[in-house]
Amino acid sequence: MRYTPTSSLLAAVLLAAASALYAQQPPLRVAVTSELDTARVDETVELSLAILTGAFRAEDLPRVQVTEVGSNRRLLAQAVDSDGDGAFDQLVFQATFGPRAARTFDLSLGDRVPPRKQDFRVYGRFVRERFDDFAWENDRVAHRVYGPALETWQKEPLTSSGIDVWVKSTRALVVNDWYMVDDYHVDHGEGGDFYSAGPSRGCGGSGIWNDGRLLVSRNFRSSRVLANGPIRLVFELEYAPWDGGGVTVSERKRVILDAGSHFNRFESRYSFGGAAEITWAAGIKRAKTADVRVAREPGIVRTWEPFKEPNGHLGCAVVADPARLEATGEADGNVLLIGKAKAEQPVVYYVGSGWDKGGDISSAAAWDGLVDDQARRLRSPLKIEILP
């Protein structure tokens, strides 16, 4: 009796053969160069699938092992599905670079090693039990935004698309613990929630700028997490349409936070009809006691404000590519960076915070140093080269 393999069995055999072939390939060598005159500590190296095509497939990325050339130390790496289509399209890992330094890494296939709990330095989730918050953090900063249930909370309703800040003096991930205990307005040795965003832009909220007015959305309507560590968190928020000054506007906001960073990458895509482009604005609440710095040329607005004693001071900042900016401004108690965008054109800016009891900064001058460093990194991204 002649045996004829089924199509599914044949496909499985071919897939196994292809996987074995890829596994036998020599390592892919990647050179990464920083051209900054200052060090980059725990910088995230992002390799797109397009760069890796020919060496690895999307399904291989969780099994890619990263080793620095000259050492046997394997670096923690994370495969990321950045667009939520079910296929991995990025590989990220972290390394420290000295001034004008280059490092070389070998990428090879091996058995997938799941990250350990202690490897995770980012986390984010939808918090239904707290009136639909979305909260997120890394080992340096924590934030939250407000969902629909908060708009109708009988005790203290709030309609706001501003960005709230929680401050941390621990490298541990604390969001779940703080929500569980529900006493995070008091510092029990880890930090707390001492910032009041209210209906303002808080620390990095955005809106539409129209004839000197800031027109903002209501609370986010839905959320989805695309990547949740151990190195990179990616999530998206959807905002329902609102009046942008005669134009109906809706927004999809993507947030990326990497381990070790004080700054989130915010990427807003606006949909609107009846206009060729819109003017957007993003900024920070200007507290009465805040020290404010607005620097159009490097694309920076930052504040430094005192909390009530004994909770120290908070620094907030928004940093954007100055080539994408039109102006700076103020409205409704917020200091703003202002730019233009076409429909579905991504509006990218960076939102950061720092606490003088968190262990990284101790003064407004130190906060300015971190903010200026972020602006320099934005102007000088890492250079990546695939070596023969």
The 8 nearest C-alpha neighbors of each residue, nearest first, counted from 0:
[[1, 2, 3, 4, 5, 8, 6, 9],
 [0, 2, 3, 4, 5, 9, 6, 8],
 [1, 3, 0, 4, 5, 8, 9, 6],
 [4, 2, 5, 1, 6, 9, 0, 8],
 [5, 3, 9, 8, 2, 6, 7, 10],
 [6, 4, 8, 7, 9, 3, 10, 2],
 [5, 7, 9, 8, 10, 4, 11, 3],
 [8, 6, 10, 9, 5, 11, 4, 12],
 [9, 7, 11, 5, 10, 6, 12, 4],
 [8, 10, 6, 12, 11, 7, 5, 13],
 [9, 11, 7, 13, 8, 12, 6, 14],
 [10, 12, 8, 14, 9, 13, 15, 7],
 [13, 11, 9, 15, 10, 14, 16, 8],
 [12, 14, 16, 10, 15, 11, 17, 9],
 [15, 13, 17, 11, 16, 12, 10, 18],
 [14, 16, 18, 12, 13, 17, 11, 19],
 [17, 15, 13, 19, 14, 18, 12, 20],
 [16, 18, 20, 14, 19, 15, 13, 21],
 [19, 17, 15, 21, 20, 16, 14, 22],
 [18, 20, 22, 16, 17, 21, 15, 23],
 [19, 21, 17, 23, 18, 22, 16, 24],
 [22, 20, 18, 24, 23, 19, 17, 55],
 [23, 21, 19, 108, 20, 24, 18, 109],
 [24, 22, 20, 21, 19, 25, 108, 18],
 [23, 25, 21, 22, 26, 20, 54, 107],
 [24, 26, 23, 27, 107, 22, 21, 106],
 [27, 25, 107, 106, 105, 28, 24, 108],
 [26, 28, 106, 105, 107, 29, 25, 54],
 [29, 27, 105, 386, 104, 385, 26, 106],
 [28, 30, 385, 104, 103, 384, 386, 105],
 [31, 29, 103, 384, 383, 102, 385, 104],
 [30, 32, 383, 102, 101, 382, 103, 29],
 [33, 31, 101, 382, 381, 100, 34, 102],
 [32, 34, 381, 99, 100, 35, 101, 382],
 [35, 33, 99, 32, 36, 379, 100, 98],
 [34, 36, 37, 99, 33, 98, 379, 38],
 [35, 37, 98, 99, 34, 38, 97, 33],
 [38, 36, 98, 35, 39, 97, 99, 372],
 [37, 39, 97, 98, 96, 40, 36, 35],
 [38, 40, 96, 95, 42, 97, 41, 37],
 [39, 41, 95, 42, 38, 96, 94, 97],
 [42, 40, 95, 94, 93, 43, 259, 39],
 [41, 43, 93, 40, 94, 39, 95, 44],
 [44, 42, 93, 92, 45, 41, 91, 94],
 [43, 45, 92, 91, 93, 42, 46, 94],
 [44, 46, 91, 90, 43, 47, 89, 92],
 [47, 45, 90, 89, 91, 50, 44, 48],
 [48, 46, 89, 49, 50, 88, 90, 45],
 [47, 49, 88, 51, 50, 89, 52, 46],
 [48, 50, 52, 47, 51, 88, 46, 89],
 [51, 49, 48, 47, 52, 46, 385, 53],
 [50, 52, 48, 49, 54, 55, 53, 47],
 [53, 51, 49, 54, 55, 50, 48, 56],
 [52, 54, 55, 51, 56, 50, 49, 48],
 [53, 55, 52, 51, 27, 56, 21, 24],
 [56, 54, 52, 51, 53, 59, 57, 60],
 [55, 57, 59, 58, 52, 60, 54, 48],
 [56, 58, 87, 59, 60, 86, 88, 55],
 [57, 59, 56, 60, 87, 61, 86, 55],
 [60, 58, 56, 57, 62, 61, 55, 63],
 [59, 61, 63, 62, 78, 58, 57, 90],
 [62, 60, 78, 59, 63, 111, 77, 58],
 [63, 61, 111, 60, 59, 109, 108, 110],
 [64, 62, 108, 60, 107, 61, 106, 109],
 [63, 65, 107, 106, 108, 62, 109, 66],
 [66, 64, 106, 74, 73, 105, 104, 63],
 [67, 65, 73, 105, 104, 74, 72, 68],
 [66, 68, 104, 70, 103, 105, 69, 72],
 [69, 67, 104, 103, 70, 105, 66, 71],
 [70, 68, 67, 71, 66, 103, 104, 72],
 [71, 69, 72, 68, 67, 66, 73, 104],
 [70, 72, 73, 66, 69, 67, 68, 74],
 [73, 71, 70, 66, 74, 67, 65, 69],
 [72, 74, 66, 65, 71, 75, 64, 67],
 [75, 73, 65, 66, 76, 72, 92, 64],
 [74, 76, 92, 73, 77, 65, 93, 114],
 [77, 75, 92, 91, 74, 65, 90, 78],
 [76, 78, 91, 90, 79, 92, 230, 61],
 [77, 79, 90, 61, 60, 89, 87, 91],
 [80, 78, 89, 87, 81, 90, 226, 88],
 [79, 81, 87, 88, 83, 82, 86, 225],
 [80, 82, 79, 83, 225, 88, 89, 233],
 [83, 81, 84, 80, 225, 85, 88, 86],
 [82, 84, 85, 80, 225, 81, 86, 224],
 [83, 85, 82, 86, 80, 81, 87, 225],
 [84, 86, 83, 80, 87, 82, 81, 88],
 [87, 85, 84, 80, 57, 88, 58, 83],
 [86, 88, 80, 57, 79, 89, 78, 58],
 [87, 89, 48, 80, 47, 79, 57, 86],
 [90, 88, 47, 79, 48, 46, 78, 87],
 [89, 91, 78, 46, 77, 45, 79, 47],
 [92, 90, 45, 77, 44, 76, 46, 89],
 [91, 93, 76, 44, 43, 75, 77, 45],
 [94, 92, 43, 42, 41, 44, 91, 95],
 [93, 95, 41, 42, 96, 43, 92, 40],
 [94, 96, 40, 41, 39, 42, 97, 93],
 [97, 95, 39, 38, 100, 40, 94, 98],
 [96, 98, 38, 100, 99, 39, 37, 95],
 [97, 99, 37, 36, 38, 100, 35, 96],
 [100, 98, 34, 33, 35, 36, 97, 101],
 [99, 101, 97, 98, 33, 96, 32, 102],
 [100, 102, 32, 31, 33, 103, 30, 99],
 [103, 101, 31, 30, 32, 104, 100, 67],
 [102, 104, 30, 68, 29, 67, 31, 101],
 [103, 105, 67, 29, 68, 66, 28, 30],
 [106, 104, 28, 66, 27, 26, 65, 67],
 [105, 107, 65, 27, 26, 64, 28, 63],
 [106, 108, 26, 64, 63, 27, 105, 109],
 [109, 107, 63, 22, 62, 64, 110, 106],
 [110, 108, 62, 111, 63, 64, 107, 22],
 [109, 111, 62, 112, 108, 63, 64, 61],
 [110, 112, 62, 61, 113, 109, 63, 64],
 [111, 113, 110, 114, 62, 61, 109, 115],
 [114, 112, 111, 115, 61, 116, 62, 110],
 [115, 113, 118, 112, 116, 229, 119, 75],
 [114, 116, 118, 117, 113, 119, 229, 112],
 [115, 117, 118, 119, 114, 229, 120, 113],
 [116, 118, 115, 119, 120, 114, 229, 171],
 [119, 117, 115, 116, 229, 114, 120, 75],
 [120, 118, 229, 117, 116, 121, 228, 230],
 [119, 121, 137, 258, 138, 229, 230, 118],
 [122, 120, 137, 228, 136, 119, 258, 229],
 [121, 123, 136, 135, 227, 137, 232, 228],
 [124, 122, 135, 134, 136, 227, 121, 232],
 [123, 125, 134, 133, 126, 135, 122, 224],
 [124, 126, 133, 132, 127, 131, 134, 222],
 [127, 125, 132, 131, 128, 129, 133, 124],
 [126, 128, 131, 129, 130, 125, 132, 133],
 [127, 129, 126, 130, 131, 132, 178, 125],
 [130, 128, 127, 126, 131, 132, 178, 149],
 [129, 131, 148, 149, 127, 128, 132, 146],
 [132, 130, 127, 146, 126, 148, 129, 147],
 [133, 131, 145, 126, 146, 144, 130, 129],
 [132, 134, 125, 144, 143, 126, 124, 145],
 [135, 133, 143, 123, 142, 124, 132, 144],
 [134, 136, 123, 142, 122, 141, 143, 124],
 [137, 135, 141, 122, 140, 121, 142, 123],
 [136, 138, 121, 120, 139, 258, 140, 122],
 [137, 139, 170, 120, 171, 259, 140, 258],
 [138, 140, 137, 261, 259, 170, 167, 260],
 [141, 139, 136, 137, 261, 166, 167, 138],
 [142, 140, 136, 165, 135, 164, 166, 137],
 [143, 141, 164, 163, 135, 165, 134, 136],
 [142, 144, 134, 163, 133, 135, 162, 132],
 [145, 143, 133, 162, 132, 163, 134, 161],
 [144, 146, 132, 218, 133, 131, 219, 160],
 [145, 147, 131, 218, 219, 132, 148, 149],
 [146, 148, 149, 150, 218, 220, 131, 219],
 [149, 147, 130, 150, 131, 146, 151, 152],
 [148, 150, 130, 152, 151, 147, 156, 157],
 [149, 151, 156, 157, 158, 148, 147, 152],
 [150, 152, 156, 149, 148, 153, 157, 147],
 [153, 151, 156, 149, 154, 155, 150, 148],
 [152, 154, 155, 151, 156, 150, 149, 157],
 [153, 155, 152, 156, 151, 149, 157, 150],
 [156, 154, 152, 153, 157, 149, 151, 150],
 [157, 155, 152, 150, 151, 149, 153, 154],
 [158, 156, 150, 149, 159, 155, 198, 197],
 [157, 159, 150, 217, 218, 198, 156, 160],
 [160, 158, 198, 218, 161, 217, 157, 197],
 [159, 161, 218, 217, 216, 204, 145, 162],
 [160, 162, 200, 204, 201, 159, 199, 196],
 [163, 161, 201, 202, 204, 144, 203, 143],
 [162, 164, 143, 142, 196, 201, 144, 202],
 [165, 163, 142, 141, 194, 166, 143, 162],
 [164, 166, 192, 141, 142, 191, 167, 163],
 [167, 165, 190, 191, 140, 354, 141, 164],
 [166, 168, 190, 169, 189, 357, 140, 139],
 [169, 167, 357, 189, 190, 356, 358, 170],
 [168, 170, 189, 171, 167, 138, 357, 190],
 [169, 171, 138, 139, 172, 168, 167, 137],
 [170, 172, 169, 138, 173, 120, 137, 139],
 [173, 171, 174, 138, 137, 170, 120, 136],
 [172, 174, 176, 175, 177, 171, 136, 189],
 [175, 173, 177, 176, 172, 178, 134, 135],
 [174, 176, 178, 177, 173, 179, 172, 180],
 [177, 175, 179, 173, 178, 174, 180, 181],
 [178, 176, 174, 180, 179, 175, 183, 181],
 [177, 179, 181, 175, 176, 180, 174, 183],
 [178, 180, 176, 177, 181, 175, 174, 182],
 [179, 181, 177, 178, 182, 176, 183, 175],
 [182, 180, 178, 179, 177, 183, 176, 184],
 [181, 183, 180, 184, 185, 177, 178, 191],
 [182, 184, 191, 185, 177, 192, 181, 186],
 [183, 185, 192, 191, 182, 193, 186, 181],
 [186, 184, 183, 191, 187, 182, 192, 190],
 [187, 185, 190, 191, 188, 189, 184, 183],
 [186, 188, 189, 185, 190, 191, 183, 182],
 [187, 189, 186, 190, 168, 169, 191, 167],
 [188, 190, 168, 169, 167, 187, 186, 191],
 [191, 189, 167, 186, 166, 168, 188, 187],
 [190, 192, 183, 186, 184, 166, 165, 185],
 [191, 193, 165, 184, 183, 194, 166, 164],
 [192, 194, 191, 184, 195, 306, 165, 310],
 [195, 193, 192, 164, 196, 163, 165, 306],
 [194, 196, 197, 193, 163, 201, 164, 192],
 [195, 197, 201, 163, 199, 194, 198, 161],
 [196, 198, 199, 195, 159, 201, 157, 161],
 [197, 199, 159, 196, 158, 161, 200, 157],
 [200, 198, 201, 197, 196, 284, 161, 333],
 [201, 199, 161, 204, 283, 284, 203, 202],
 [202, 200, 196, 162, 161, 284, 199, 283],
 [201, 203, 283, 162, 315, 204, 200, 163],
 [204, 202, 282, 350, 283, 162, 201, 317],
 [205, 203, 200, 161, 162, 281, 282, 201],
 [204, 206, 281, 280, 200, 282, 203, 215],
 [207, 205, 215, 280, 214, 279, 213, 281],
 [206, 208, 279, 214, 213, 280, 243, 278],
 [207, 209, 213, 279, 278, 212, 280, 214],
 [210, 208, 212, 211, 244, 207, 213, 278],
 [209, 211, 212, 208, 244, 213, 278, 207],
 [210, 212, 209, 208, 213, 330, 328, 329],
 [213, 211, 209, 210, 208, 214, 330, 207],
 [212, 214, 208, 207, 206, 330, 215, 209],
 [215, 213, 207, 206, 243, 212, 208, 216],
 [216, 214, 206, 207, 213, 217, 205, 160],
 [217, 215, 241, 160, 218, 238, 206, 214],
 [216, 218, 159, 160, 158, 219, 215, 238],
 [219, 217, 160, 146, 159, 145, 147, 158],
 [218, 220, 238, 146, 237, 221, 236, 217],
 [219, 221, 238, 237, 147, 146, 239, 218],
 [222, 220, 237, 236, 219, 223, 238, 146],
 [221, 223, 236, 235, 237, 224, 220, 234],
 [222, 224, 235, 234, 225, 236, 221, 125],
 [223, 225, 234, 226, 233, 235, 227, 222],
 [224, 226, 233, 234, 83, 81, 223, 80],
 [227, 225, 233, 232, 224, 79, 228, 231],
 [228, 226, 232, 122, 231, 229, 233, 123],
 [229, 227, 230, 231, 232, 121, 119, 226],
 [228, 230, 119, 120, 118, 121, 231, 227],
 [231, 229, 228, 258, 257, 120, 121, 77],
 [232, 230, 257, 228, 256, 229, 227, 258],
 [231, 233, 227, 226, 256, 228, 255, 121],
 [234, 232, 255, 226, 225, 254, 224, 231],
 [235, 233, 224, 225, 254, 223, 253, 232],
 [234, 236, 253, 223, 252, 222, 254, 224],
 [235, 237, 222, 252, 251, 221, 219, 253],
 [238, 236, 251, 221, 220, 219, 250, 222],
 [239, 237, 219, 250, 220, 249, 251, 240],
 [238, 240, 249, 220, 241, 237, 219, 250],
 [241, 239, 249, 248, 247, 238, 242, 216],
 [242, 240, 248, 247, 216, 243, 249, 239],
 [241, 243, 247, 244, 246, 248, 245, 240],
 [242, 244, 246, 247, 214, 248, 207, 245],
 [245, 243, 246, 242, 209, 214, 247, 207],
 [244, 246, 243, 242, 247, 273, 209, 248],
 [247, 245, 243, 244, 242, 248, 272, 273],
 [248, 246, 242, 241, 271, 243, 240, 272],
 [247, 249, 271, 240, 241, 270, 243, 246],
 [250, 248, 240, 270, 239, 269, 238, 241],
 [251, 249, 269, 238, 268, 237, 252, 270],
 [250, 252, 237, 268, 236, 267, 238, 253],
 [253, 251, 267, 236, 235, 266, 250, 268],
 [252, 254, 235, 266, 234, 265, 267, 236],
 [253, 255, 265, 234, 264, 233, 235, 266],
 [256, 254, 233, 264, 232, 263, 265, 257],
 [257, 255, 263, 232, 231, 264, 254, 233],
 [258, 256, 231, 230, 260, 232, 259, 255],
 [257, 259, 230, 120, 137, 260, 121, 138],
 [258, 260, 138, 139, 257, 41, 137, 261],
 [261, 259, 262, 258, 257, 139, 256, 263],
 [260, 262, 351, 352, 140, 139, 353, 259],
 [263, 261, 351, 350, 260, 349, 264, 352],
 [264, 262, 256, 350, 349, 255, 265, 351],
 [263, 265, 349, 255, 254, 348, 256, 266],
 [266, 264, 254, 348, 347, 349, 253, 263],
 [265, 267, 347, 253, 346, 252, 345, 254],
 [268, 266, 252, 346, 345, 251, 253, 269],
 [267, 269, 343, 345, 251, 250, 344, 346],
 [270, 268, 250, 343, 249, 342, 267, 271],
 [269, 271, 342, 249, 248, 343, 250, 268],
 [272, 270, 248, 247, 342, 269, 246, 249],
 [271, 273, 274, 246, 247, 270, 248, 275],
 [272, 274, 246, 271, 275, 247, 245, 276],
 [275, 273, 276, 272, 277, 271, 246, 341],
 [276, 274, 341, 273, 277, 342, 272, 271],
 [277, 275, 341, 274, 340, 342, 339, 278],
 [276, 278, 340, 339, 279, 341, 274, 275],
 [277, 279, 339, 208, 338, 207, 340, 280],
 [280, 278, 207, 208, 338, 337, 206, 339],
 [279, 281, 337, 206, 205, 336, 208, 207],
 [282, 280, 205, 335, 336, 204, 203, 206],
 [281, 283, 335, 203, 334, 204, 336, 317],
 [282, 284, 202, 201, 333, 203, 334, 200],
 [283, 285, 333, 201, 200, 199, 332, 286],
 [286, 284, 333, 332, 283, 334, 287, 289],
 [285, 287, 289, 288, 284, 304, 332, 333],
 [286, 288, 289, 285, 304, 290, 332, 284],
 [289, 287, 286, 304, 290, 305, 285, 303],
 [290, 288, 304, 286, 303, 287, 291, 302],
 [289, 291, 303, 302, 304, 288, 292, 301],
 [292, 290, 302, 301, 289, 303, 293, 300],
 [291, 293, 301, 300, 302, 294, 290, 299],
 [292, 294, 300, 299, 295, 301, 291, 327],
 [295, 293, 299, 296, 298, 297, 300, 292],
 [294, 296, 298, 297, 299, 293, 327, 321],
 [295, 297, 298, 294, 321, 299, 322, 293],
 [298, 296, 295, 299, 321, 294, 374, 320],
 [299, 297, 321, 295, 319, 296, 318, 320],
 [300, 298, 318, 294, 297, 317, 293, 295],
 [301, 299, 293, 317, 316, 292, 294, 318],
 [300, 302, 316, 292, 315, 291, 317, 299],
 [303, 301, 291, 315, 290, 314, 289, 292],
 [302, 304, 314, 290, 289, 313, 363, 291],
 [303, 305, 289, 313, 312, 288, 290, 302],
 [306, 304, 312, 311, 313, 307, 288, 303],
 [307, 305, 312, 310, 311, 308, 304, 193],
 [306, 308, 310, 309, 305, 311, 193, 312],
 [309, 307, 310, 306, 311, 305, 312, 193],
 [308, 310, 311, 307, 306, 312, 186, 305],
 [311, 309, 308, 306, 307, 312, 193, 356],
 [312, 310, 306, 309, 305, 355, 356, 308],
 [311, 313, 305, 306, 304, 355, 354, 303],
 [314, 312, 354, 304, 303, 353, 305, 315],
 [313, 315, 303, 353, 352, 302, 354, 366],
 [316, 314, 352, 302, 301, 351, 202, 313],
 [317, 315, 301, 351, 300, 350, 352, 302],
 [316, 318, 350, 300, 349, 299, 203, 282],
 [317, 319, 299, 349, 298, 348, 374, 316],
 [320, 318, 348, 298, 321, 349, 299, 317],
 [319, 321, 322, 323, 298, 324, 318, 377],
 [322, 320, 298, 324, 323, 297, 319, 296],
 [321, 323, 320, 324, 325, 298, 319, 296],
 [324, 322, 321, 320, 338, 325, 339, 319],
 [325, 323, 338, 321, 322, 337, 326, 336],
 [324, 326, 338, 337, 323, 339, 327, 336],
 [327, 325, 337, 324, 336, 328, 338, 295],
 [326, 328, 336, 335, 337, 295, 325, 329],
 [329, 327, 335, 334, 336, 326, 330, 337],
 [328, 330, 334, 333, 335, 332, 331, 327],
 [329, 331, 333, 332, 213, 212, 334, 328],
 [332, 330, 333, 329, 213, 199, 212, 284],
 [331, 333, 285, 330, 284, 329, 334, 199],
 [332, 334, 284, 285, 283, 330, 329, 331],
 [335, 333, 329, 282, 283, 328, 285, 284],
 [336, 334, 282, 328, 281, 327, 329, 280],
 [335, 337, 327, 281, 280, 282, 326, 328],
 [338, 336, 280, 326, 327, 325, 324, 279],
 [339, 337, 324, 325, 279, 278, 323, 280],
 [340, 338, 278, 277, 279, 276, 325, 341],
 [341, 339, 276, 277, 344, 278, 342, 346],
 [340, 342, 276, 344, 343, 275, 277, 339],
 [341, 343, 270, 344, 269, 271, 276, 340],
 [344, 342, 268, 269, 270, 345, 341, 340],
 [345, 343, 341, 342, 268, 340, 346, 269],
 [346, 344, 268, 267, 266, 347, 343, 340],
 [345, 347, 267, 266, 268, 344, 348, 340],
 [348, 346, 266, 265, 345, 267, 319, 349],
 [347, 349, 319, 265, 318, 264, 266, 350],
 [350, 348, 264, 318, 263, 317, 265, 262],
 [351, 349, 317, 263, 262, 203, 316, 264],
 [350, 352, 262, 316, 261, 315, 263, 317],
 [353, 351, 315, 314, 261, 316, 140, 262],
 [352, 354, 314, 313, 315, 355, 261, 366],
 [355, 353, 313, 357, 356, 312, 166, 314],
 [354, 356, 361, 360, 357, 312, 311, 362],
 [357, 355, 354, 358, 168, 311, 361, 360],
 [358, 356, 168, 354, 355, 167, 359, 360],
 [357, 359, 356, 360, 168, 355, 361, 354],
 [360, 358, 357, 361, 355, 353, 354, 356],
 [361, 359, 355, 365, 358, 362, 366, 354],
 [360, 362, 355, 365, 359, 356, 363, 358],
 [363, 361, 365, 364, 360, 366, 355, 312],
 [362, 364, 366, 365, 303, 367, 314, 361],
 [365, 363, 367, 362, 366, 368, 361, 360],
 [364, 366, 368, 362, 367, 363, 360, 361],
 [365, 367, 363, 369, 368, 364, 360, 370],
 [368, 366, 370, 364, 365, 369, 371, 363],
 [367, 369, 365, 371, 366, 370, 372, 364],
 [370, 368, 372, 366, 367, 371, 373, 365],
 [371, 369, 367, 373, 372, 368, 366, 374],
 [372, 370, 374, 368, 373, 369, 367, 375],
 [371, 373, 369, 375, 370, 374, 368, 376],
 [372, 374, 376, 370, 371, 375, 377, 369],
 [375, 373, 371, 377, 372, 376, 378, 318],
 [376, 374, 372, 378, 377, 373, 379, 371],
 [377, 375, 379, 373, 378, 374, 380, 372],
 [376, 378, 374, 375, 379, 380, 373, 320],
 [377, 379, 375, 376, 380, 374, 320, 373],
 [380, 378, 376, 377, 375, 381, 35, 34],
 [381, 379, 376, 377, 378, 382, 33, 34],
 [380, 382, 33, 32, 383, 31, 379, 34],
 [383, 381, 32, 31, 380, 33, 384, 30],
 [382, 384, 31, 30, 381, 32, 385, 29],
 [385, 383, 30, 29, 386, 31, 382, 32],
 [384, 386, 29, 28, 30, 387, 383, 27],
 [385, 387, 28, 29, 384, 30, 27, 103],
 [386, 385, 28, 27, 29, 384, 30, 26]]
